[in-house]
């Protein structure tokens, strides 16, 4: 089993690790990918068990060079080849093999939590199968008590301002005074003039 950790600033070392991971993906090896976001609480609590997977794996798997366990900062995701669709939340835990990518949350395990034992069971389930089971990439939250950090996405107008939905509100005093009740325009102005007349009476 190989372990790769890619984090920190983009430098020569990070570039080499990304190139190595892409080569491993292209060669058809069993890739178990953990994408994390800096500052994400659930991601931080997943890091330690992820790095302890090896202690729960069978010896035949710890010595298998075709298994790659990778922990990668989400900022490096665009540089990965055939790593599945863009994640919508973090942590993202994904199995990659050939042209397929399968989310950990879709794994058919008796116990599926974010423990080292559960991750090891997932690896043995996928690698132990004859051939590769085609996975379906799905987003969303993991069932149960697990928590994810979602990316904030804002649509912006030209000039950098965020789109905002206009909400109805009261008329300004200036607008009310500008209404000609002798010739009101539209239903709203007619109602305003009618209520104004009733108040005078």
RODO-391967 format. One record per residue: residue number from 1; residue in three letters; x, y, z of N, C-alpha, C in turn. Coordinates in steps of 0.1 Angstrom, whole numbers, plus 5000, padded with zeros to 4 digits. Atoms other than C-alpha are relative to their C-alpha. Layout:
<recs>
<NUM, "Ala", <X, Y, Z>, <X, Y, Z>, <X, Y, Z>>
...
</recs>
This chain:
<recs>
<1, "Unk", <5008, 4988, 5000>, <5000, 5000, 5000>, <5009, 5012, 5000>>
<2, "Unk", <4993, 4987, 5001>, <5012, 5035, 4991>, <4991, 5011, 5007>>
<3, "Unk", <5007, 4989, 4994>, <5003, 5066, 5011>, <5005, 5013, 4994>>
<4, "Unk", <4996, 4987, 5006>, <5003, 5101, 4995>, <4992, 5011, 5008>>
<5, "Unk", <5007, 4988, 4994>, <4996, 5134, 5013>, <5005, 5012, 4992>>
<6, "Unk", <4997, 4988, 5008>, <4994, 5165, 4992>, <4992, 5012, 5006>>
<7, "Unk", <5006, 4989, 4994>, <4988, 5197, 5010>, <5011, 5012, 5000>>
<8, "Unk", <4990, 4988, 4999>, <5004, 5232, 5016>, <5000, 5007, 4987>>
<9, "Unk", <5000, 4992, 5012>, <5014, 5256, 4989>, <5004, 4992, 4988>>
<10, "Unk", <4996, 5006, 5012>, <5019, 5247, 4953>, <5015, 5002, 4997>>
<11, "Unk", <4986, 4999, 5003>, <5056, 5240, 4949>, <5005, 4988, 4993>>
<12, "Unk", <4994, 5011, 5008>, <5079, 5216, 4932>, <4996, 4986, 5006>>
<13, "Unk", <5003, 5012, 4993>, <5073, 5189, 4958>, <4985, 4996, 4998>>
<14, "Unk", <5014, 5003, 5002>, <5035, 5192, 4955>, <4997, 4996, 4985>>
<15, "Unk", <5002, 5003, 5014>, <5037, 5191, 4917>, <5005, 4986, 4997>>
<16, "Unk", <4996, 5013, 5002>, <5057, 5159, 4918>, <4990, 4989, 5006>>
<17, "Unk", <5010, 5010, 4994>, <5032, 5142, 4942>, <4987, 4999, 4991>>
<18, "Unk", <5012, 5000, 5009>, <5003, 5153, 4919>, <5002, 4992, 4988>>
<19, "Unk", <4996, 5007, 5012>, <5021, 5139, 4889>, <5000, 4985, 5003>>
<20, "Unk", <4999, 5014, 4996>, <5027, 5106, 4908>, <4986, 4995, 5001>>
<21, "Unk", <5013, 5004, 4998>, <4991, 5104, 4918>, <4992, 4998, 4987>>
<22, "Unk", <5007, 5001, 5013>, <4978, 5110, 4883>, <5006, 4988, 4992>>
<23, "Unk", <4994, 5012, 5007>, <5002, 5083, 4870>, <4994, 4987, 5006>>
<24, "Unk", <5006, 5011, 4993>, <4988, 5059, 4896>, <4985, 4998, 4995>>
<25, "Unk", <5014, 5001, 5005>, <4952, 5067, 4885>, <5000, 4995, 4986>>
<26, "Unk", <5000, 5004, 5014>, <4961, 5063, 4848>, <5004, 4985, 4998>>
<27, "Unk", <4996, 5014, 5002>, <4977, 5029, 4854>, <4990, 4990, 5005>>
<28, "Unk", <5011, 5009, 4996>, <4945, 5016, 4868>, <5001, 4994, 5014>>
<29, "Unk", <4999, 5005, 4987>, <4955, 5011, 4904>, <4988, 5004, 5009>>
<30, "Unk", <5011, 4997, 4990>, <4931, 5011, 4934>, <5003, 5013, 5007>>
<31, "Unk", <4997, 4987, 4993>, <4930, 5048, 4945>, <4989, 5003, 5010>>
<32, "Unk", <5010, 4996, 4989>, <4913, 5057, 4978>, <5003, 5015, 5003>>
<33, "Unk", <4997, 4986, 4999>, <4911, 5095, 4978>, <4991, 5007, 5011>>
<34, "Unk", <5006, 4992, 4990>, <4903, 5118, 5007>, <5003, 5015, 4997>>
<35, "Unk", <4998, 4986, 5003>, <4898, 5154, 4996>, <4995, 5009, 5012>>
<36, "Unk", <5003, 4992, 4988>, <4898, 5179, 5025>, <5001, 5015, 4997>>
<37, "Unk", <5000, 4986, 5001>, <4892, 5216, 5029>, <5007, 5006, 5013>>
<38, "Unk", <4993, 4994, 4988>, <4915, 5237, 5052>, <4990, 5007, 5008>>
<39, "Unk", <5009, 4993, 4991>, <4896, 5249, 5082>, <4987, 4993, 5003>>
<40, "Unk", <5013, 5007, 4999>, <4868, 5223, 5079>, <5002, 4990, 5012>>
<41, "Unk", <4999, 5009, 4988>, <4862, 5206, 5113>, <4998, 4986, 4997>>
<42, "Unk", <5001, 5014, 5003>, <4849, 5173, 5100>, <5012, 4994, 4992>>
<43, "Unk", <4988, 5005, 5007>, <4879, 5171, 5077>, <5011, 4998, 5009>>
<44, "Unk", <4989, 5001, 4991>, <4903, 5177, 5105>, <4998, 4987, 5009>>
<45, "Unk", <5002, 5012, 4992>, <4887, 5149, 5126>, <5001, 4987, 4992>>
<46, "Unk", <4999, 5012, 5009>, <4889, 5125, 5096>, <5015, 4997, 4997>>
<47, "Unk", <4986, 5002, 5004>, <4926, 5130, 5090>, <5007, 4989, 5008>>
<48, "Unk", <4993, 5010, 4992>, <4939, 5109, 5119>, <4996, 4986, 4997>>
<49, "Unk", <5004, 5014, 5004>, <4918, 5078, 5112>, <5004, 4996, 4986>>
<50, "Unk", <4996, 5003, 5014>, <4926, 5081, 5075>, <5014, 4995, 4999>>
<51, "Unk", <4986, 5003, 5000>, <4963, 5080, 5082>, <5003, 4987, 5008>>
<52, "Unk", <4998, 5012, 4992>, <4958, 5050, 5105>, <4994, 4987, 4994>>
<53, "Unk", <5006, 5011, 5007>, <4941, 5028, 5079>, <5008, 4987, 5000>>
<54, "Unk", <4990, 5011, 5002>, <4972, 5006, 5075>, <4999, 4990, 5012>>
<55, "Unk", <5000, 5009, 4988>, <4969, 4993, 5111>, <4989, 4990, 5000>>
<56, "Unk", <5011, 5009, 5000>, <4936, 4977, 5103>, <4999, 4991, 4988>>
<57, "Unk", <5000, 5008, 5012>, <4944, 4962, 5069>, <5007, 4987, 5002>>
<58, "Unk", <4993, 5013, 5000>, <4953, 4926, 5063>, <5014, 5002, 4993>>
<59, "Unk", <4986, 4998, 5004>, <4990, 4921, 5056>, <5001, 4999, 4985>>
<60, "Unk", <5000, 5001, 5014>, <4983, 4911, 5020>, <4997, 5013, 4993>>
<61, "Unk", <5004, 4987, 5006>, <4968, 4945, 5014>, <5011, 5011, 5003>>
<62, "Unk", <4990, 4990, 4996>, <4995, 4965, 5033>, <5012, 4999, 4991>>
<63, "Unk", <4988, 5003, 5008>, <5021, 4949, 5010>, <4996, 5001, 4985>>
<64, "Unk", <5005, 4999, 5014>, <5000, 4955, 4978>, <5003, 5014, 4995>>
<65, "Unk", <4996, 4987, 5005>, <5017, 4983, 4958>, <4989, 5006, 4990>>
<66, "Unk", <5011, 4995, 5008>, <4985, 4986, 4937>, <4989, 5007, 5007>>
<67, "Unk", <5010, 4992, 4991>, <4966, 5002, 4966>, <5007, 5013, 5003>>
<68, "Unk", <4995, 4987, 4997>, <4971, 5039, 4969>, <4990, 5008, 5009>>
<69, "Unk", <5009, 4992, 4991>, <4956, 5059, 4999>, <5006, 5014, 5000>>
<70, "Unk", <4995, 4986, 5002>, <4958, 5096, 4992>, <4991, 5010, 5008>>
<71, "Unk", <5007, 4989, 4993>, <4949, 5127, 5013>, <5004, 5013, 4993>>
<72, "Unk", <4997, 4989, 5009>, <4947, 5158, 4991>, <4992, 5012, 5004>>
<73, "Unk", <5007, 4987, 4998>, <4939, 5195, 4998>, <4991, 5002, 4987>>
<74, "Unk", <5010, 4998, 5011>, <4908, 5204, 4977>, <5005, 5010, 4989>>
<75, "Unk", <4994, 4991, 5010>, <4928, 5232, 4960>, <5008, 4994, 4989>>
<76, "Unk", <4992, 5007, 5010>, <4948, 5206, 4941>, <4991, 4991, 4991>>
<77, "Unk", <5010, 5009, 5008>, <4916, 5188, 4928>, <5000, 5003, 4985>>
<78, "Unk", <5000, 4997, 5015>, <4916, 5207, 4894>, <5012, 4994, 4993>>
<79, "Unk", <4988, 5006, 5007>, <4951, 5192, 4887>, <4999, 4985, 4999>>
<80, "Unk", <5001, 5015, 5000>, <4939, 5156, 4892>, <4993, 4996, 4987>>
<81, "Unk", <5006, 5006, 5012>, <4930, 5135, 4862>, <4990, 4989, 5003>>
<82, "Unk", <5010, 5010, 4998>, <4899, 5113, 4861>, <4998, 4997, 5015>>
<83, "Unk", <5003, 5001, 4986>, <4892, 5119, 4898>, <4986, 5001, 5004>>
<84, "Unk", <5014, 4999, 4997>, <4855, 5120, 4895>, <4995, 5014, 4999>>
<85, "Unk", <5006, 4987, 5001>, <4831, 5149, 4895>, <5005, 5010, 5011>>
<86, "Unk", <4996, 4990, 4990>, <4838, 5181, 4914>, <4992, 4998, 5013>>
<87, "Unk", <5007, 5002, 4987>, <4830, 5176, 4951>, <4991, 5012, 5004>>
<88, "Unk", <5009, 4989, 4996>, <4801, 5196, 4966>, <5001, 5002, 5015>>
<89, "Unk", <4998, 4998, 4986>, <4811, 5191, 5002>, <5012, 4993, 5005>>
<90, "Unk", <4987, 5006, 4995>, <4840, 5180, 5024>, <4997, 4995, 5015>>
<91, "Unk", <4990, 5007, 5008>, <4854, 5157, 5034>, <4993, 4992, 4989>>
<92, "Unk", <5004, 5009, 5011>, <4850, 5138, 5001>, <5009, 4988, 5000>>
<93, "Unk", <4993, 5013, 4999>, <4860, 5102, 5003>, <4996, 4992, 4988>>
<94, "Unk", <5003, 5006, 5013>, <4862, 5084, 4970>, <5010, 4989, 4996>>
<95, "Unk", <4992, 5011, 5005>, <4874, 5052, 4954>, <5000, 5001, 4985>>
<96, "Unk", <4998, 4998, 5014>, <4888, 5055, 4919>, <5008, 4988, 4994>>
<97, "Unk", <4993, 5011, 5007>, <4897, 5027, 4895>, <4995, 5000, 4986>>
<98, "Unk", <5003, 4999, 5014>, <4899, 5027, 4857>, <4993, 5013, 4997>>
<99, "Unk", <5007, 4987, 5003>, <4873, 5052, 4845>, <4988, 5002, 5010>>
<100, "Unk", <5011, 4999, 4990>, <4850, 5048, 4876>, <5004, 5007, 5012>>
<101, "Unk", <4997, 4994, 4987>, <4847, 5068, 4908>, <4987, 4997, 5008>>
<102, "Unk", <5012, 5004, 4991>, <4825, 5057, 4937>, <5002, 5007, 5014>>
<103, "Unk", <5000, 4993, 4987>, <4817, 5077, 4969>, <5000, 4990, 5011>>
<104, "Unk", <5000, 5008, 4988>, <4824, 5062, 5003>, <4986, 4998, 5006>>
<105, "Unk", <5013, 5001, 4995>, <4789, 5070, 5013>, <4991, 4990, 4993>>
<106, "Unk", <5008, 5010, 5007>, <4776, 5046, 4987>, <5005, 4985, 5003>>
<107, "Unk", <4995, 5013, 4998>, <4797, 5017, 5000>, <4991, 4991, 5008>>
<108, "Unk", <5009, 5009, 4993>, <4778, 4986, 5011>, <5007, 4993, 5012>>
<109, "Unk", <4993, 5005, 4988>, <4793, 4982, 5046>, <4990, 4998, 5011>>
<110, "Unk", <5009, 5001, 4988>, <4777, 4969, 5078>, <5001, 5012, 5009>>
<111, "Unk", <4997, 4988, 4993>, <4793, 4998, 5096>, <5007, 5010, 4992>>
<112, "Unk", <4993, 4990, 5008>, <4801, 5030, 5077>, <5001, 5013, 5007>>
<113, "Unk", <4998, 4988, 4993>, <4815, 5057, 5098>, <5014, 5005, 4996>>
<114, "Unk", <4987, 4994, 5004>, <4847, 5078, 5096>, <5011, 4995, 5010>>
<115, "Unk", <4989, 5006, 4992>, <4869, 5054, 5116>, <5010, 4993, 4991>>
<116, "Unk", <4990, 5007, 5008>, <4901, 5038, 5105>, <4996, 4986, 4997>>
<117, "Unk", <5005, 5013, 5002>, <4885, 5004, 5109>, <4990, 4999, 4988>>
<118, "Unk", <5010, 5000, 5011>, <4856, 5013, 5086>, <5006, 5003, 4987>>
<119, "Unk", <4993, 4997, 5012>, <4879, 5028, 5060>, <5008, 4987, 4995>>
<120, "Unk", <4993, 5012, 5003>, <4900, 4996, 5061>, <4991, 4989, 4994>>
<121, "Unk", <5010, 5009, 5005>, <4869, 4975, 5056>, <4995, 5003, 4986>>
<122, "Unk", <5003, 4995, 5013>, <4860, 4996, 5026>, <5010, 4996, 4990>>
<123, "Unk", <4989, 5003, 5009>, <4894, 4991, 5010>, <5000, 4985, 4997>>
<124, "Unk", <5000, 5015, 5002>, <4892, 4953, 5015>, <4988, 4996, 4992>>
<125, "Unk", <5012, 5003, 5008>, <4857, 4953, 5001>, <5002, 5002, 4986>>
<126, "Unk", <4998, 4997, 5014>, <4867, 4970, 4969>, <5011, 4992, 4994>>
<127, "Unk", <4989, 5007, 5006>, <4901, 4954, 4964>, <4998, 4985, 5000>>
<128, "Unk", <5002, 5015, 4998>, <4889, 4919, 4975>, <4991, 4995, 4989>>
<129, "Unk", <5009, 5005, 5010>, <4863, 4918, 4947>, <5007, 4996, 4987>>
<130, "Unk", <4994, 5004, 5012>, <4871, 4900, 4915>, <4996, 5010, 4989>>
<131, "Unk", <5003, 4990, 5009>, <4873, 4927, 4889>, <4997, 5013, 5008>>
<132, "Unk", <5004, 4988, 4994>, <4861, 4962, 4896>, <4985, 5003, 4998>>
<133, "Unk", <5015, 4997, 5001>, <4825, 4970, 4905>, <4998, 5014, 4996>>
<134, "Unk", <5002, 4986, 5005>, <4813, 5000, 4886>, <4992, 5008, 5010>>
<135, "Unk", <5006, 4992, 4990>, <4805, 5028, 4909>, <4992, 5011, 4994>>
<136, "Unk", <5008, 4989, 5004>, <4780, 5056, 4906>, <5003, 5012, 5008>>
<137, "Unk", <4996, 4989, 4993>, <4791, 5090, 4915>, <4988, 5008, 5005>>
<138, "Unk", <5012, 4993, 4995>, <4766, 5106, 4938>, <5005, 5011, 5010>>
<139, "Unk", <4997, 4989, 4990>, <4767, 5138, 4959>, <4992, 4999, 5012>>
<140, "Unk", <5009, 4999, 4988>, <4750, 5148, 4991>, <5007, 4996, 5012>>
<141, "Unk", <4995, 5002, 4987>, <4754, 5141, 5027>, <5001, 4985, 5003>>
<142, "Unk", <4999, 5014, 4996>, <4765, 5108, 5043>, <4989, 4998, 5010>>
<143, "Unk", <5011, 5002, 4991>, <4735, 5092, 5061>, <5005, 4998, 5014>>
<144, "Unk", <4996, 5001, 4986>, <4735, 5092, 5099>, <5005, 5012, 5006>>
<145, "Unk", <4996, 4988, 4992>, <4754, 5115, 5122>, <5012, 5007, 4994>>
<146, "Unk", <4988, 4994, 5005>, <4783, 5124, 5100>, <4997, 5014, 4994>>
<147, "Unk", <5001, 4986, 5004>, <4788, 5161, 5091>, <5010, 5004, 4989>>
<148, "Unk", <4992, 4995, 5011>, <4802, 5178, 5060>, <5001, 5015, 4999>>
<149, "Unk", <4999, 4986, 5003>, <4815, 5212, 5051>, <4996, 5003, 4986>>
<150, "Unk", <5003, 4997, 5013>, <4798, 5226, 5021>, <5006, 5013, 4994>>
<151, "Unk", <4994, 4988, 5006>, <4813, 5251, 4996>, <4989, 5010, 4999>>
<152, "Unk", <5009, 4989, 5002>, <4797, 5285, 4995>, <5002, 5005, 4986>>
<153, "Unk", <5000, 4996, 5014>, <4787, 5294, 4960>, <4991, 5012, 4998>>
<154, "Unk", <5008, 4988, 5002>, <4775, 5329, 4951>, <5001, 5004, 4985>>
<155, "Unk", <5000, 4994, 5013>, <4764, 5342, 4917>, <5002, 5015, 5001>>
<156, "Unk", <4997, 4986, 4999>, <4778, 5376, 4910>, <4996, 5007, 4987>>
<157, "Unk", <5002, 4992, 5012>, <4768, 5403, 4886>, <5013, 5006, 4995>>
<158, "Unk", <4988, 4993, 5005>, <4793, 5422, 4865>, <5003, 5012, 5010>>
<159, "Unk", <4996, 4990, 4990>, <4812, 5445, 4888>, <5002, 4994, 5014>>
<160, "Unk", <4997, 5007, 4987>, <4814, 5419, 4916>, <4989, 5000, 5010>>
<161, "Unk", <5011, 5000, 4990>, <4781, 5425, 4933>, <4992, 4987, 5000>>
<162, "Unk", <5008, 5012, 4999>, <4760, 5395, 4945>, <4986, 5003, 4996>>
<163, "Unk", <5014, 4998, 5003>, <4726, 5390, 4931>, <4992, 4999, 5012>>
<164, "Unk", <5009, 5000, 4988>, <4699, 5398, 4956>, <4986, 5001, 4995>>
<165, "Unk", <5014, 5000, 5004>, <4662, 5391, 4954>, <4993, 5012, 5006>>
<166, "Unk", <5007, 4988, 4994>, <4641, 5422, 4958>, <4988, 4995, 5007>>
<167, "Unk", <5012, 5003, 4992>, <4615, 5420, 4984>, <4991, 5012, 5001>>
<168, "Unk", <5009, 4990, 4999>, <4583, 5439, 4987>, <5001, 5008, 5013>>
<169, "Unk", <4999, 4992, 4988>, <4581, 5468, 5013>, <4990, 5011, 4999>>
<170, "Unk", <5009, 4989, 5000>, <4562, 5499, 5023>, <5005, 5011, 4991>>
<171, "Unk", <4997, 4989, 5009>, <4560, 5529, 5000>, <5006, 5011, 5009>>
<172, "Unk", <4994, 4988, 4993>, <4581, 5559, 5009>, <4991, 5011, 5001>>
<173, "Unk", <5009, 4988, 4998>, <4565, 5591, 5021>, <5000, 5008, 4988>>
<174, "Unk", <4998, 4992, 5013>, <4579, 5608, 4990>, <4991, 4995, 4989>>
<175, "Unk", <5008, 5006, 5011>, <4562, 5583, 4967>, <4985, 5002, 5003>>
<176, "Unk", <5014, 4999, 4997>, <4529, 5585, 4986>, <4995, 5014, 4996>>
<177, "Unk", <5004, 4986, 5003>, <4528, 5623, 4982>, <5000, 5003, 4985>>
<178, "Unk", <4999, 4998, 5015>, <4536, 5620, 4945>, <4987, 4995, 4993>>
<179, "Unk", <5011, 5007, 5006>, <4504, 5600, 4939>, <4988, 5011, 4998>>
<180, "Unk", <5011, 4991, 5003>, <4476, 5620, 4922>, <4987, 4993, 5001>>
<181, "Unk", <5012, 5008, 4997>, <4444, 5607, 4937>, <4988, 5004, 4991>>
<182, "Unk", <5010, 4997, 5010>, <4424, 5625, 4910>, <5001, 4991, 4988>>
<183, "Unk", <4997, 5009, 5012>, <4440, 5602, 4884>, <5010, 4989, 5005>>
<184, "Unk", <4991, 5010, 4995>, <4454, 5572, 4903>, <5004, 4990, 4989>>
<185, "Unk", <4995, 5010, 5010>, <4475, 5547, 4882>, <5000, 4986, 5006>>
<186, "Unk", <4999, 5014, 4995>, <4468, 5510, 4888>, <4992, 4998, 5012>>
<187, "Unk", <5008, 5004, 4989>, <4450, 5491, 4914>, <5005, 5005, 5014>>
<188, "Unk", <4994, 4997, 4987>, <4475, 5498, 4943>, <4998, 5015, 5003>>
<189, "Unk", <5002, 4985, 4997>, <4473, 5536, 4939>, <4985, 5003, 5003>>
<190, "Unk", <5014, 4998, 4998>, <4435, 5534, 4937>, <4996, 4996, 5015>>
<191, "Unk", <5003, 5005, 4986>, <4434, 5514, 4970>, <5006, 5010, 5010>>
<192, "Unk", <4994, 4990, 4991>, <4458, 5539, 4986>, <4991, 5013, 5001>>
<193, "Unk", <5008, 4988, 5000>, <4436, 5568, 4976>, <4987, 4998, 5007>>
<194, "Unk", <5012, 5004, 4994>, <4405, 5550, 4987>, <5001, 5000, 5016>>
<195, "Unk", <4998, 5001, 4985>, <4419, 5543, 5022>, <5003, 5014, 5006>>
<196, "Unk", <4997, 4987, 4996>, <4432, 5579, 5024>, <4987, 5008, 5002>>
<197, "Unk", <5013, 4993, 4999>, <4397, 5592, 5017>, <4992, 4996, 5011>>
<198, "Unk", <5007, 5005, 4988>, <4382, 5569, 5043>, <5005, 5006, 5013>>
<199, "Unk", <4994, 4994, 4988>, <4406, 5582, 5069>, <4996, 5014, 5003>>
<200, "Unk", <5004, 4986, 4999>, <4396, 5618, 5062>, <4985, 5000, 5005>>
<201, "Unk", <5014, 5001, 4996>, <4359, 5608, 5066>, <4998, 4995, 5014>>
</recs>
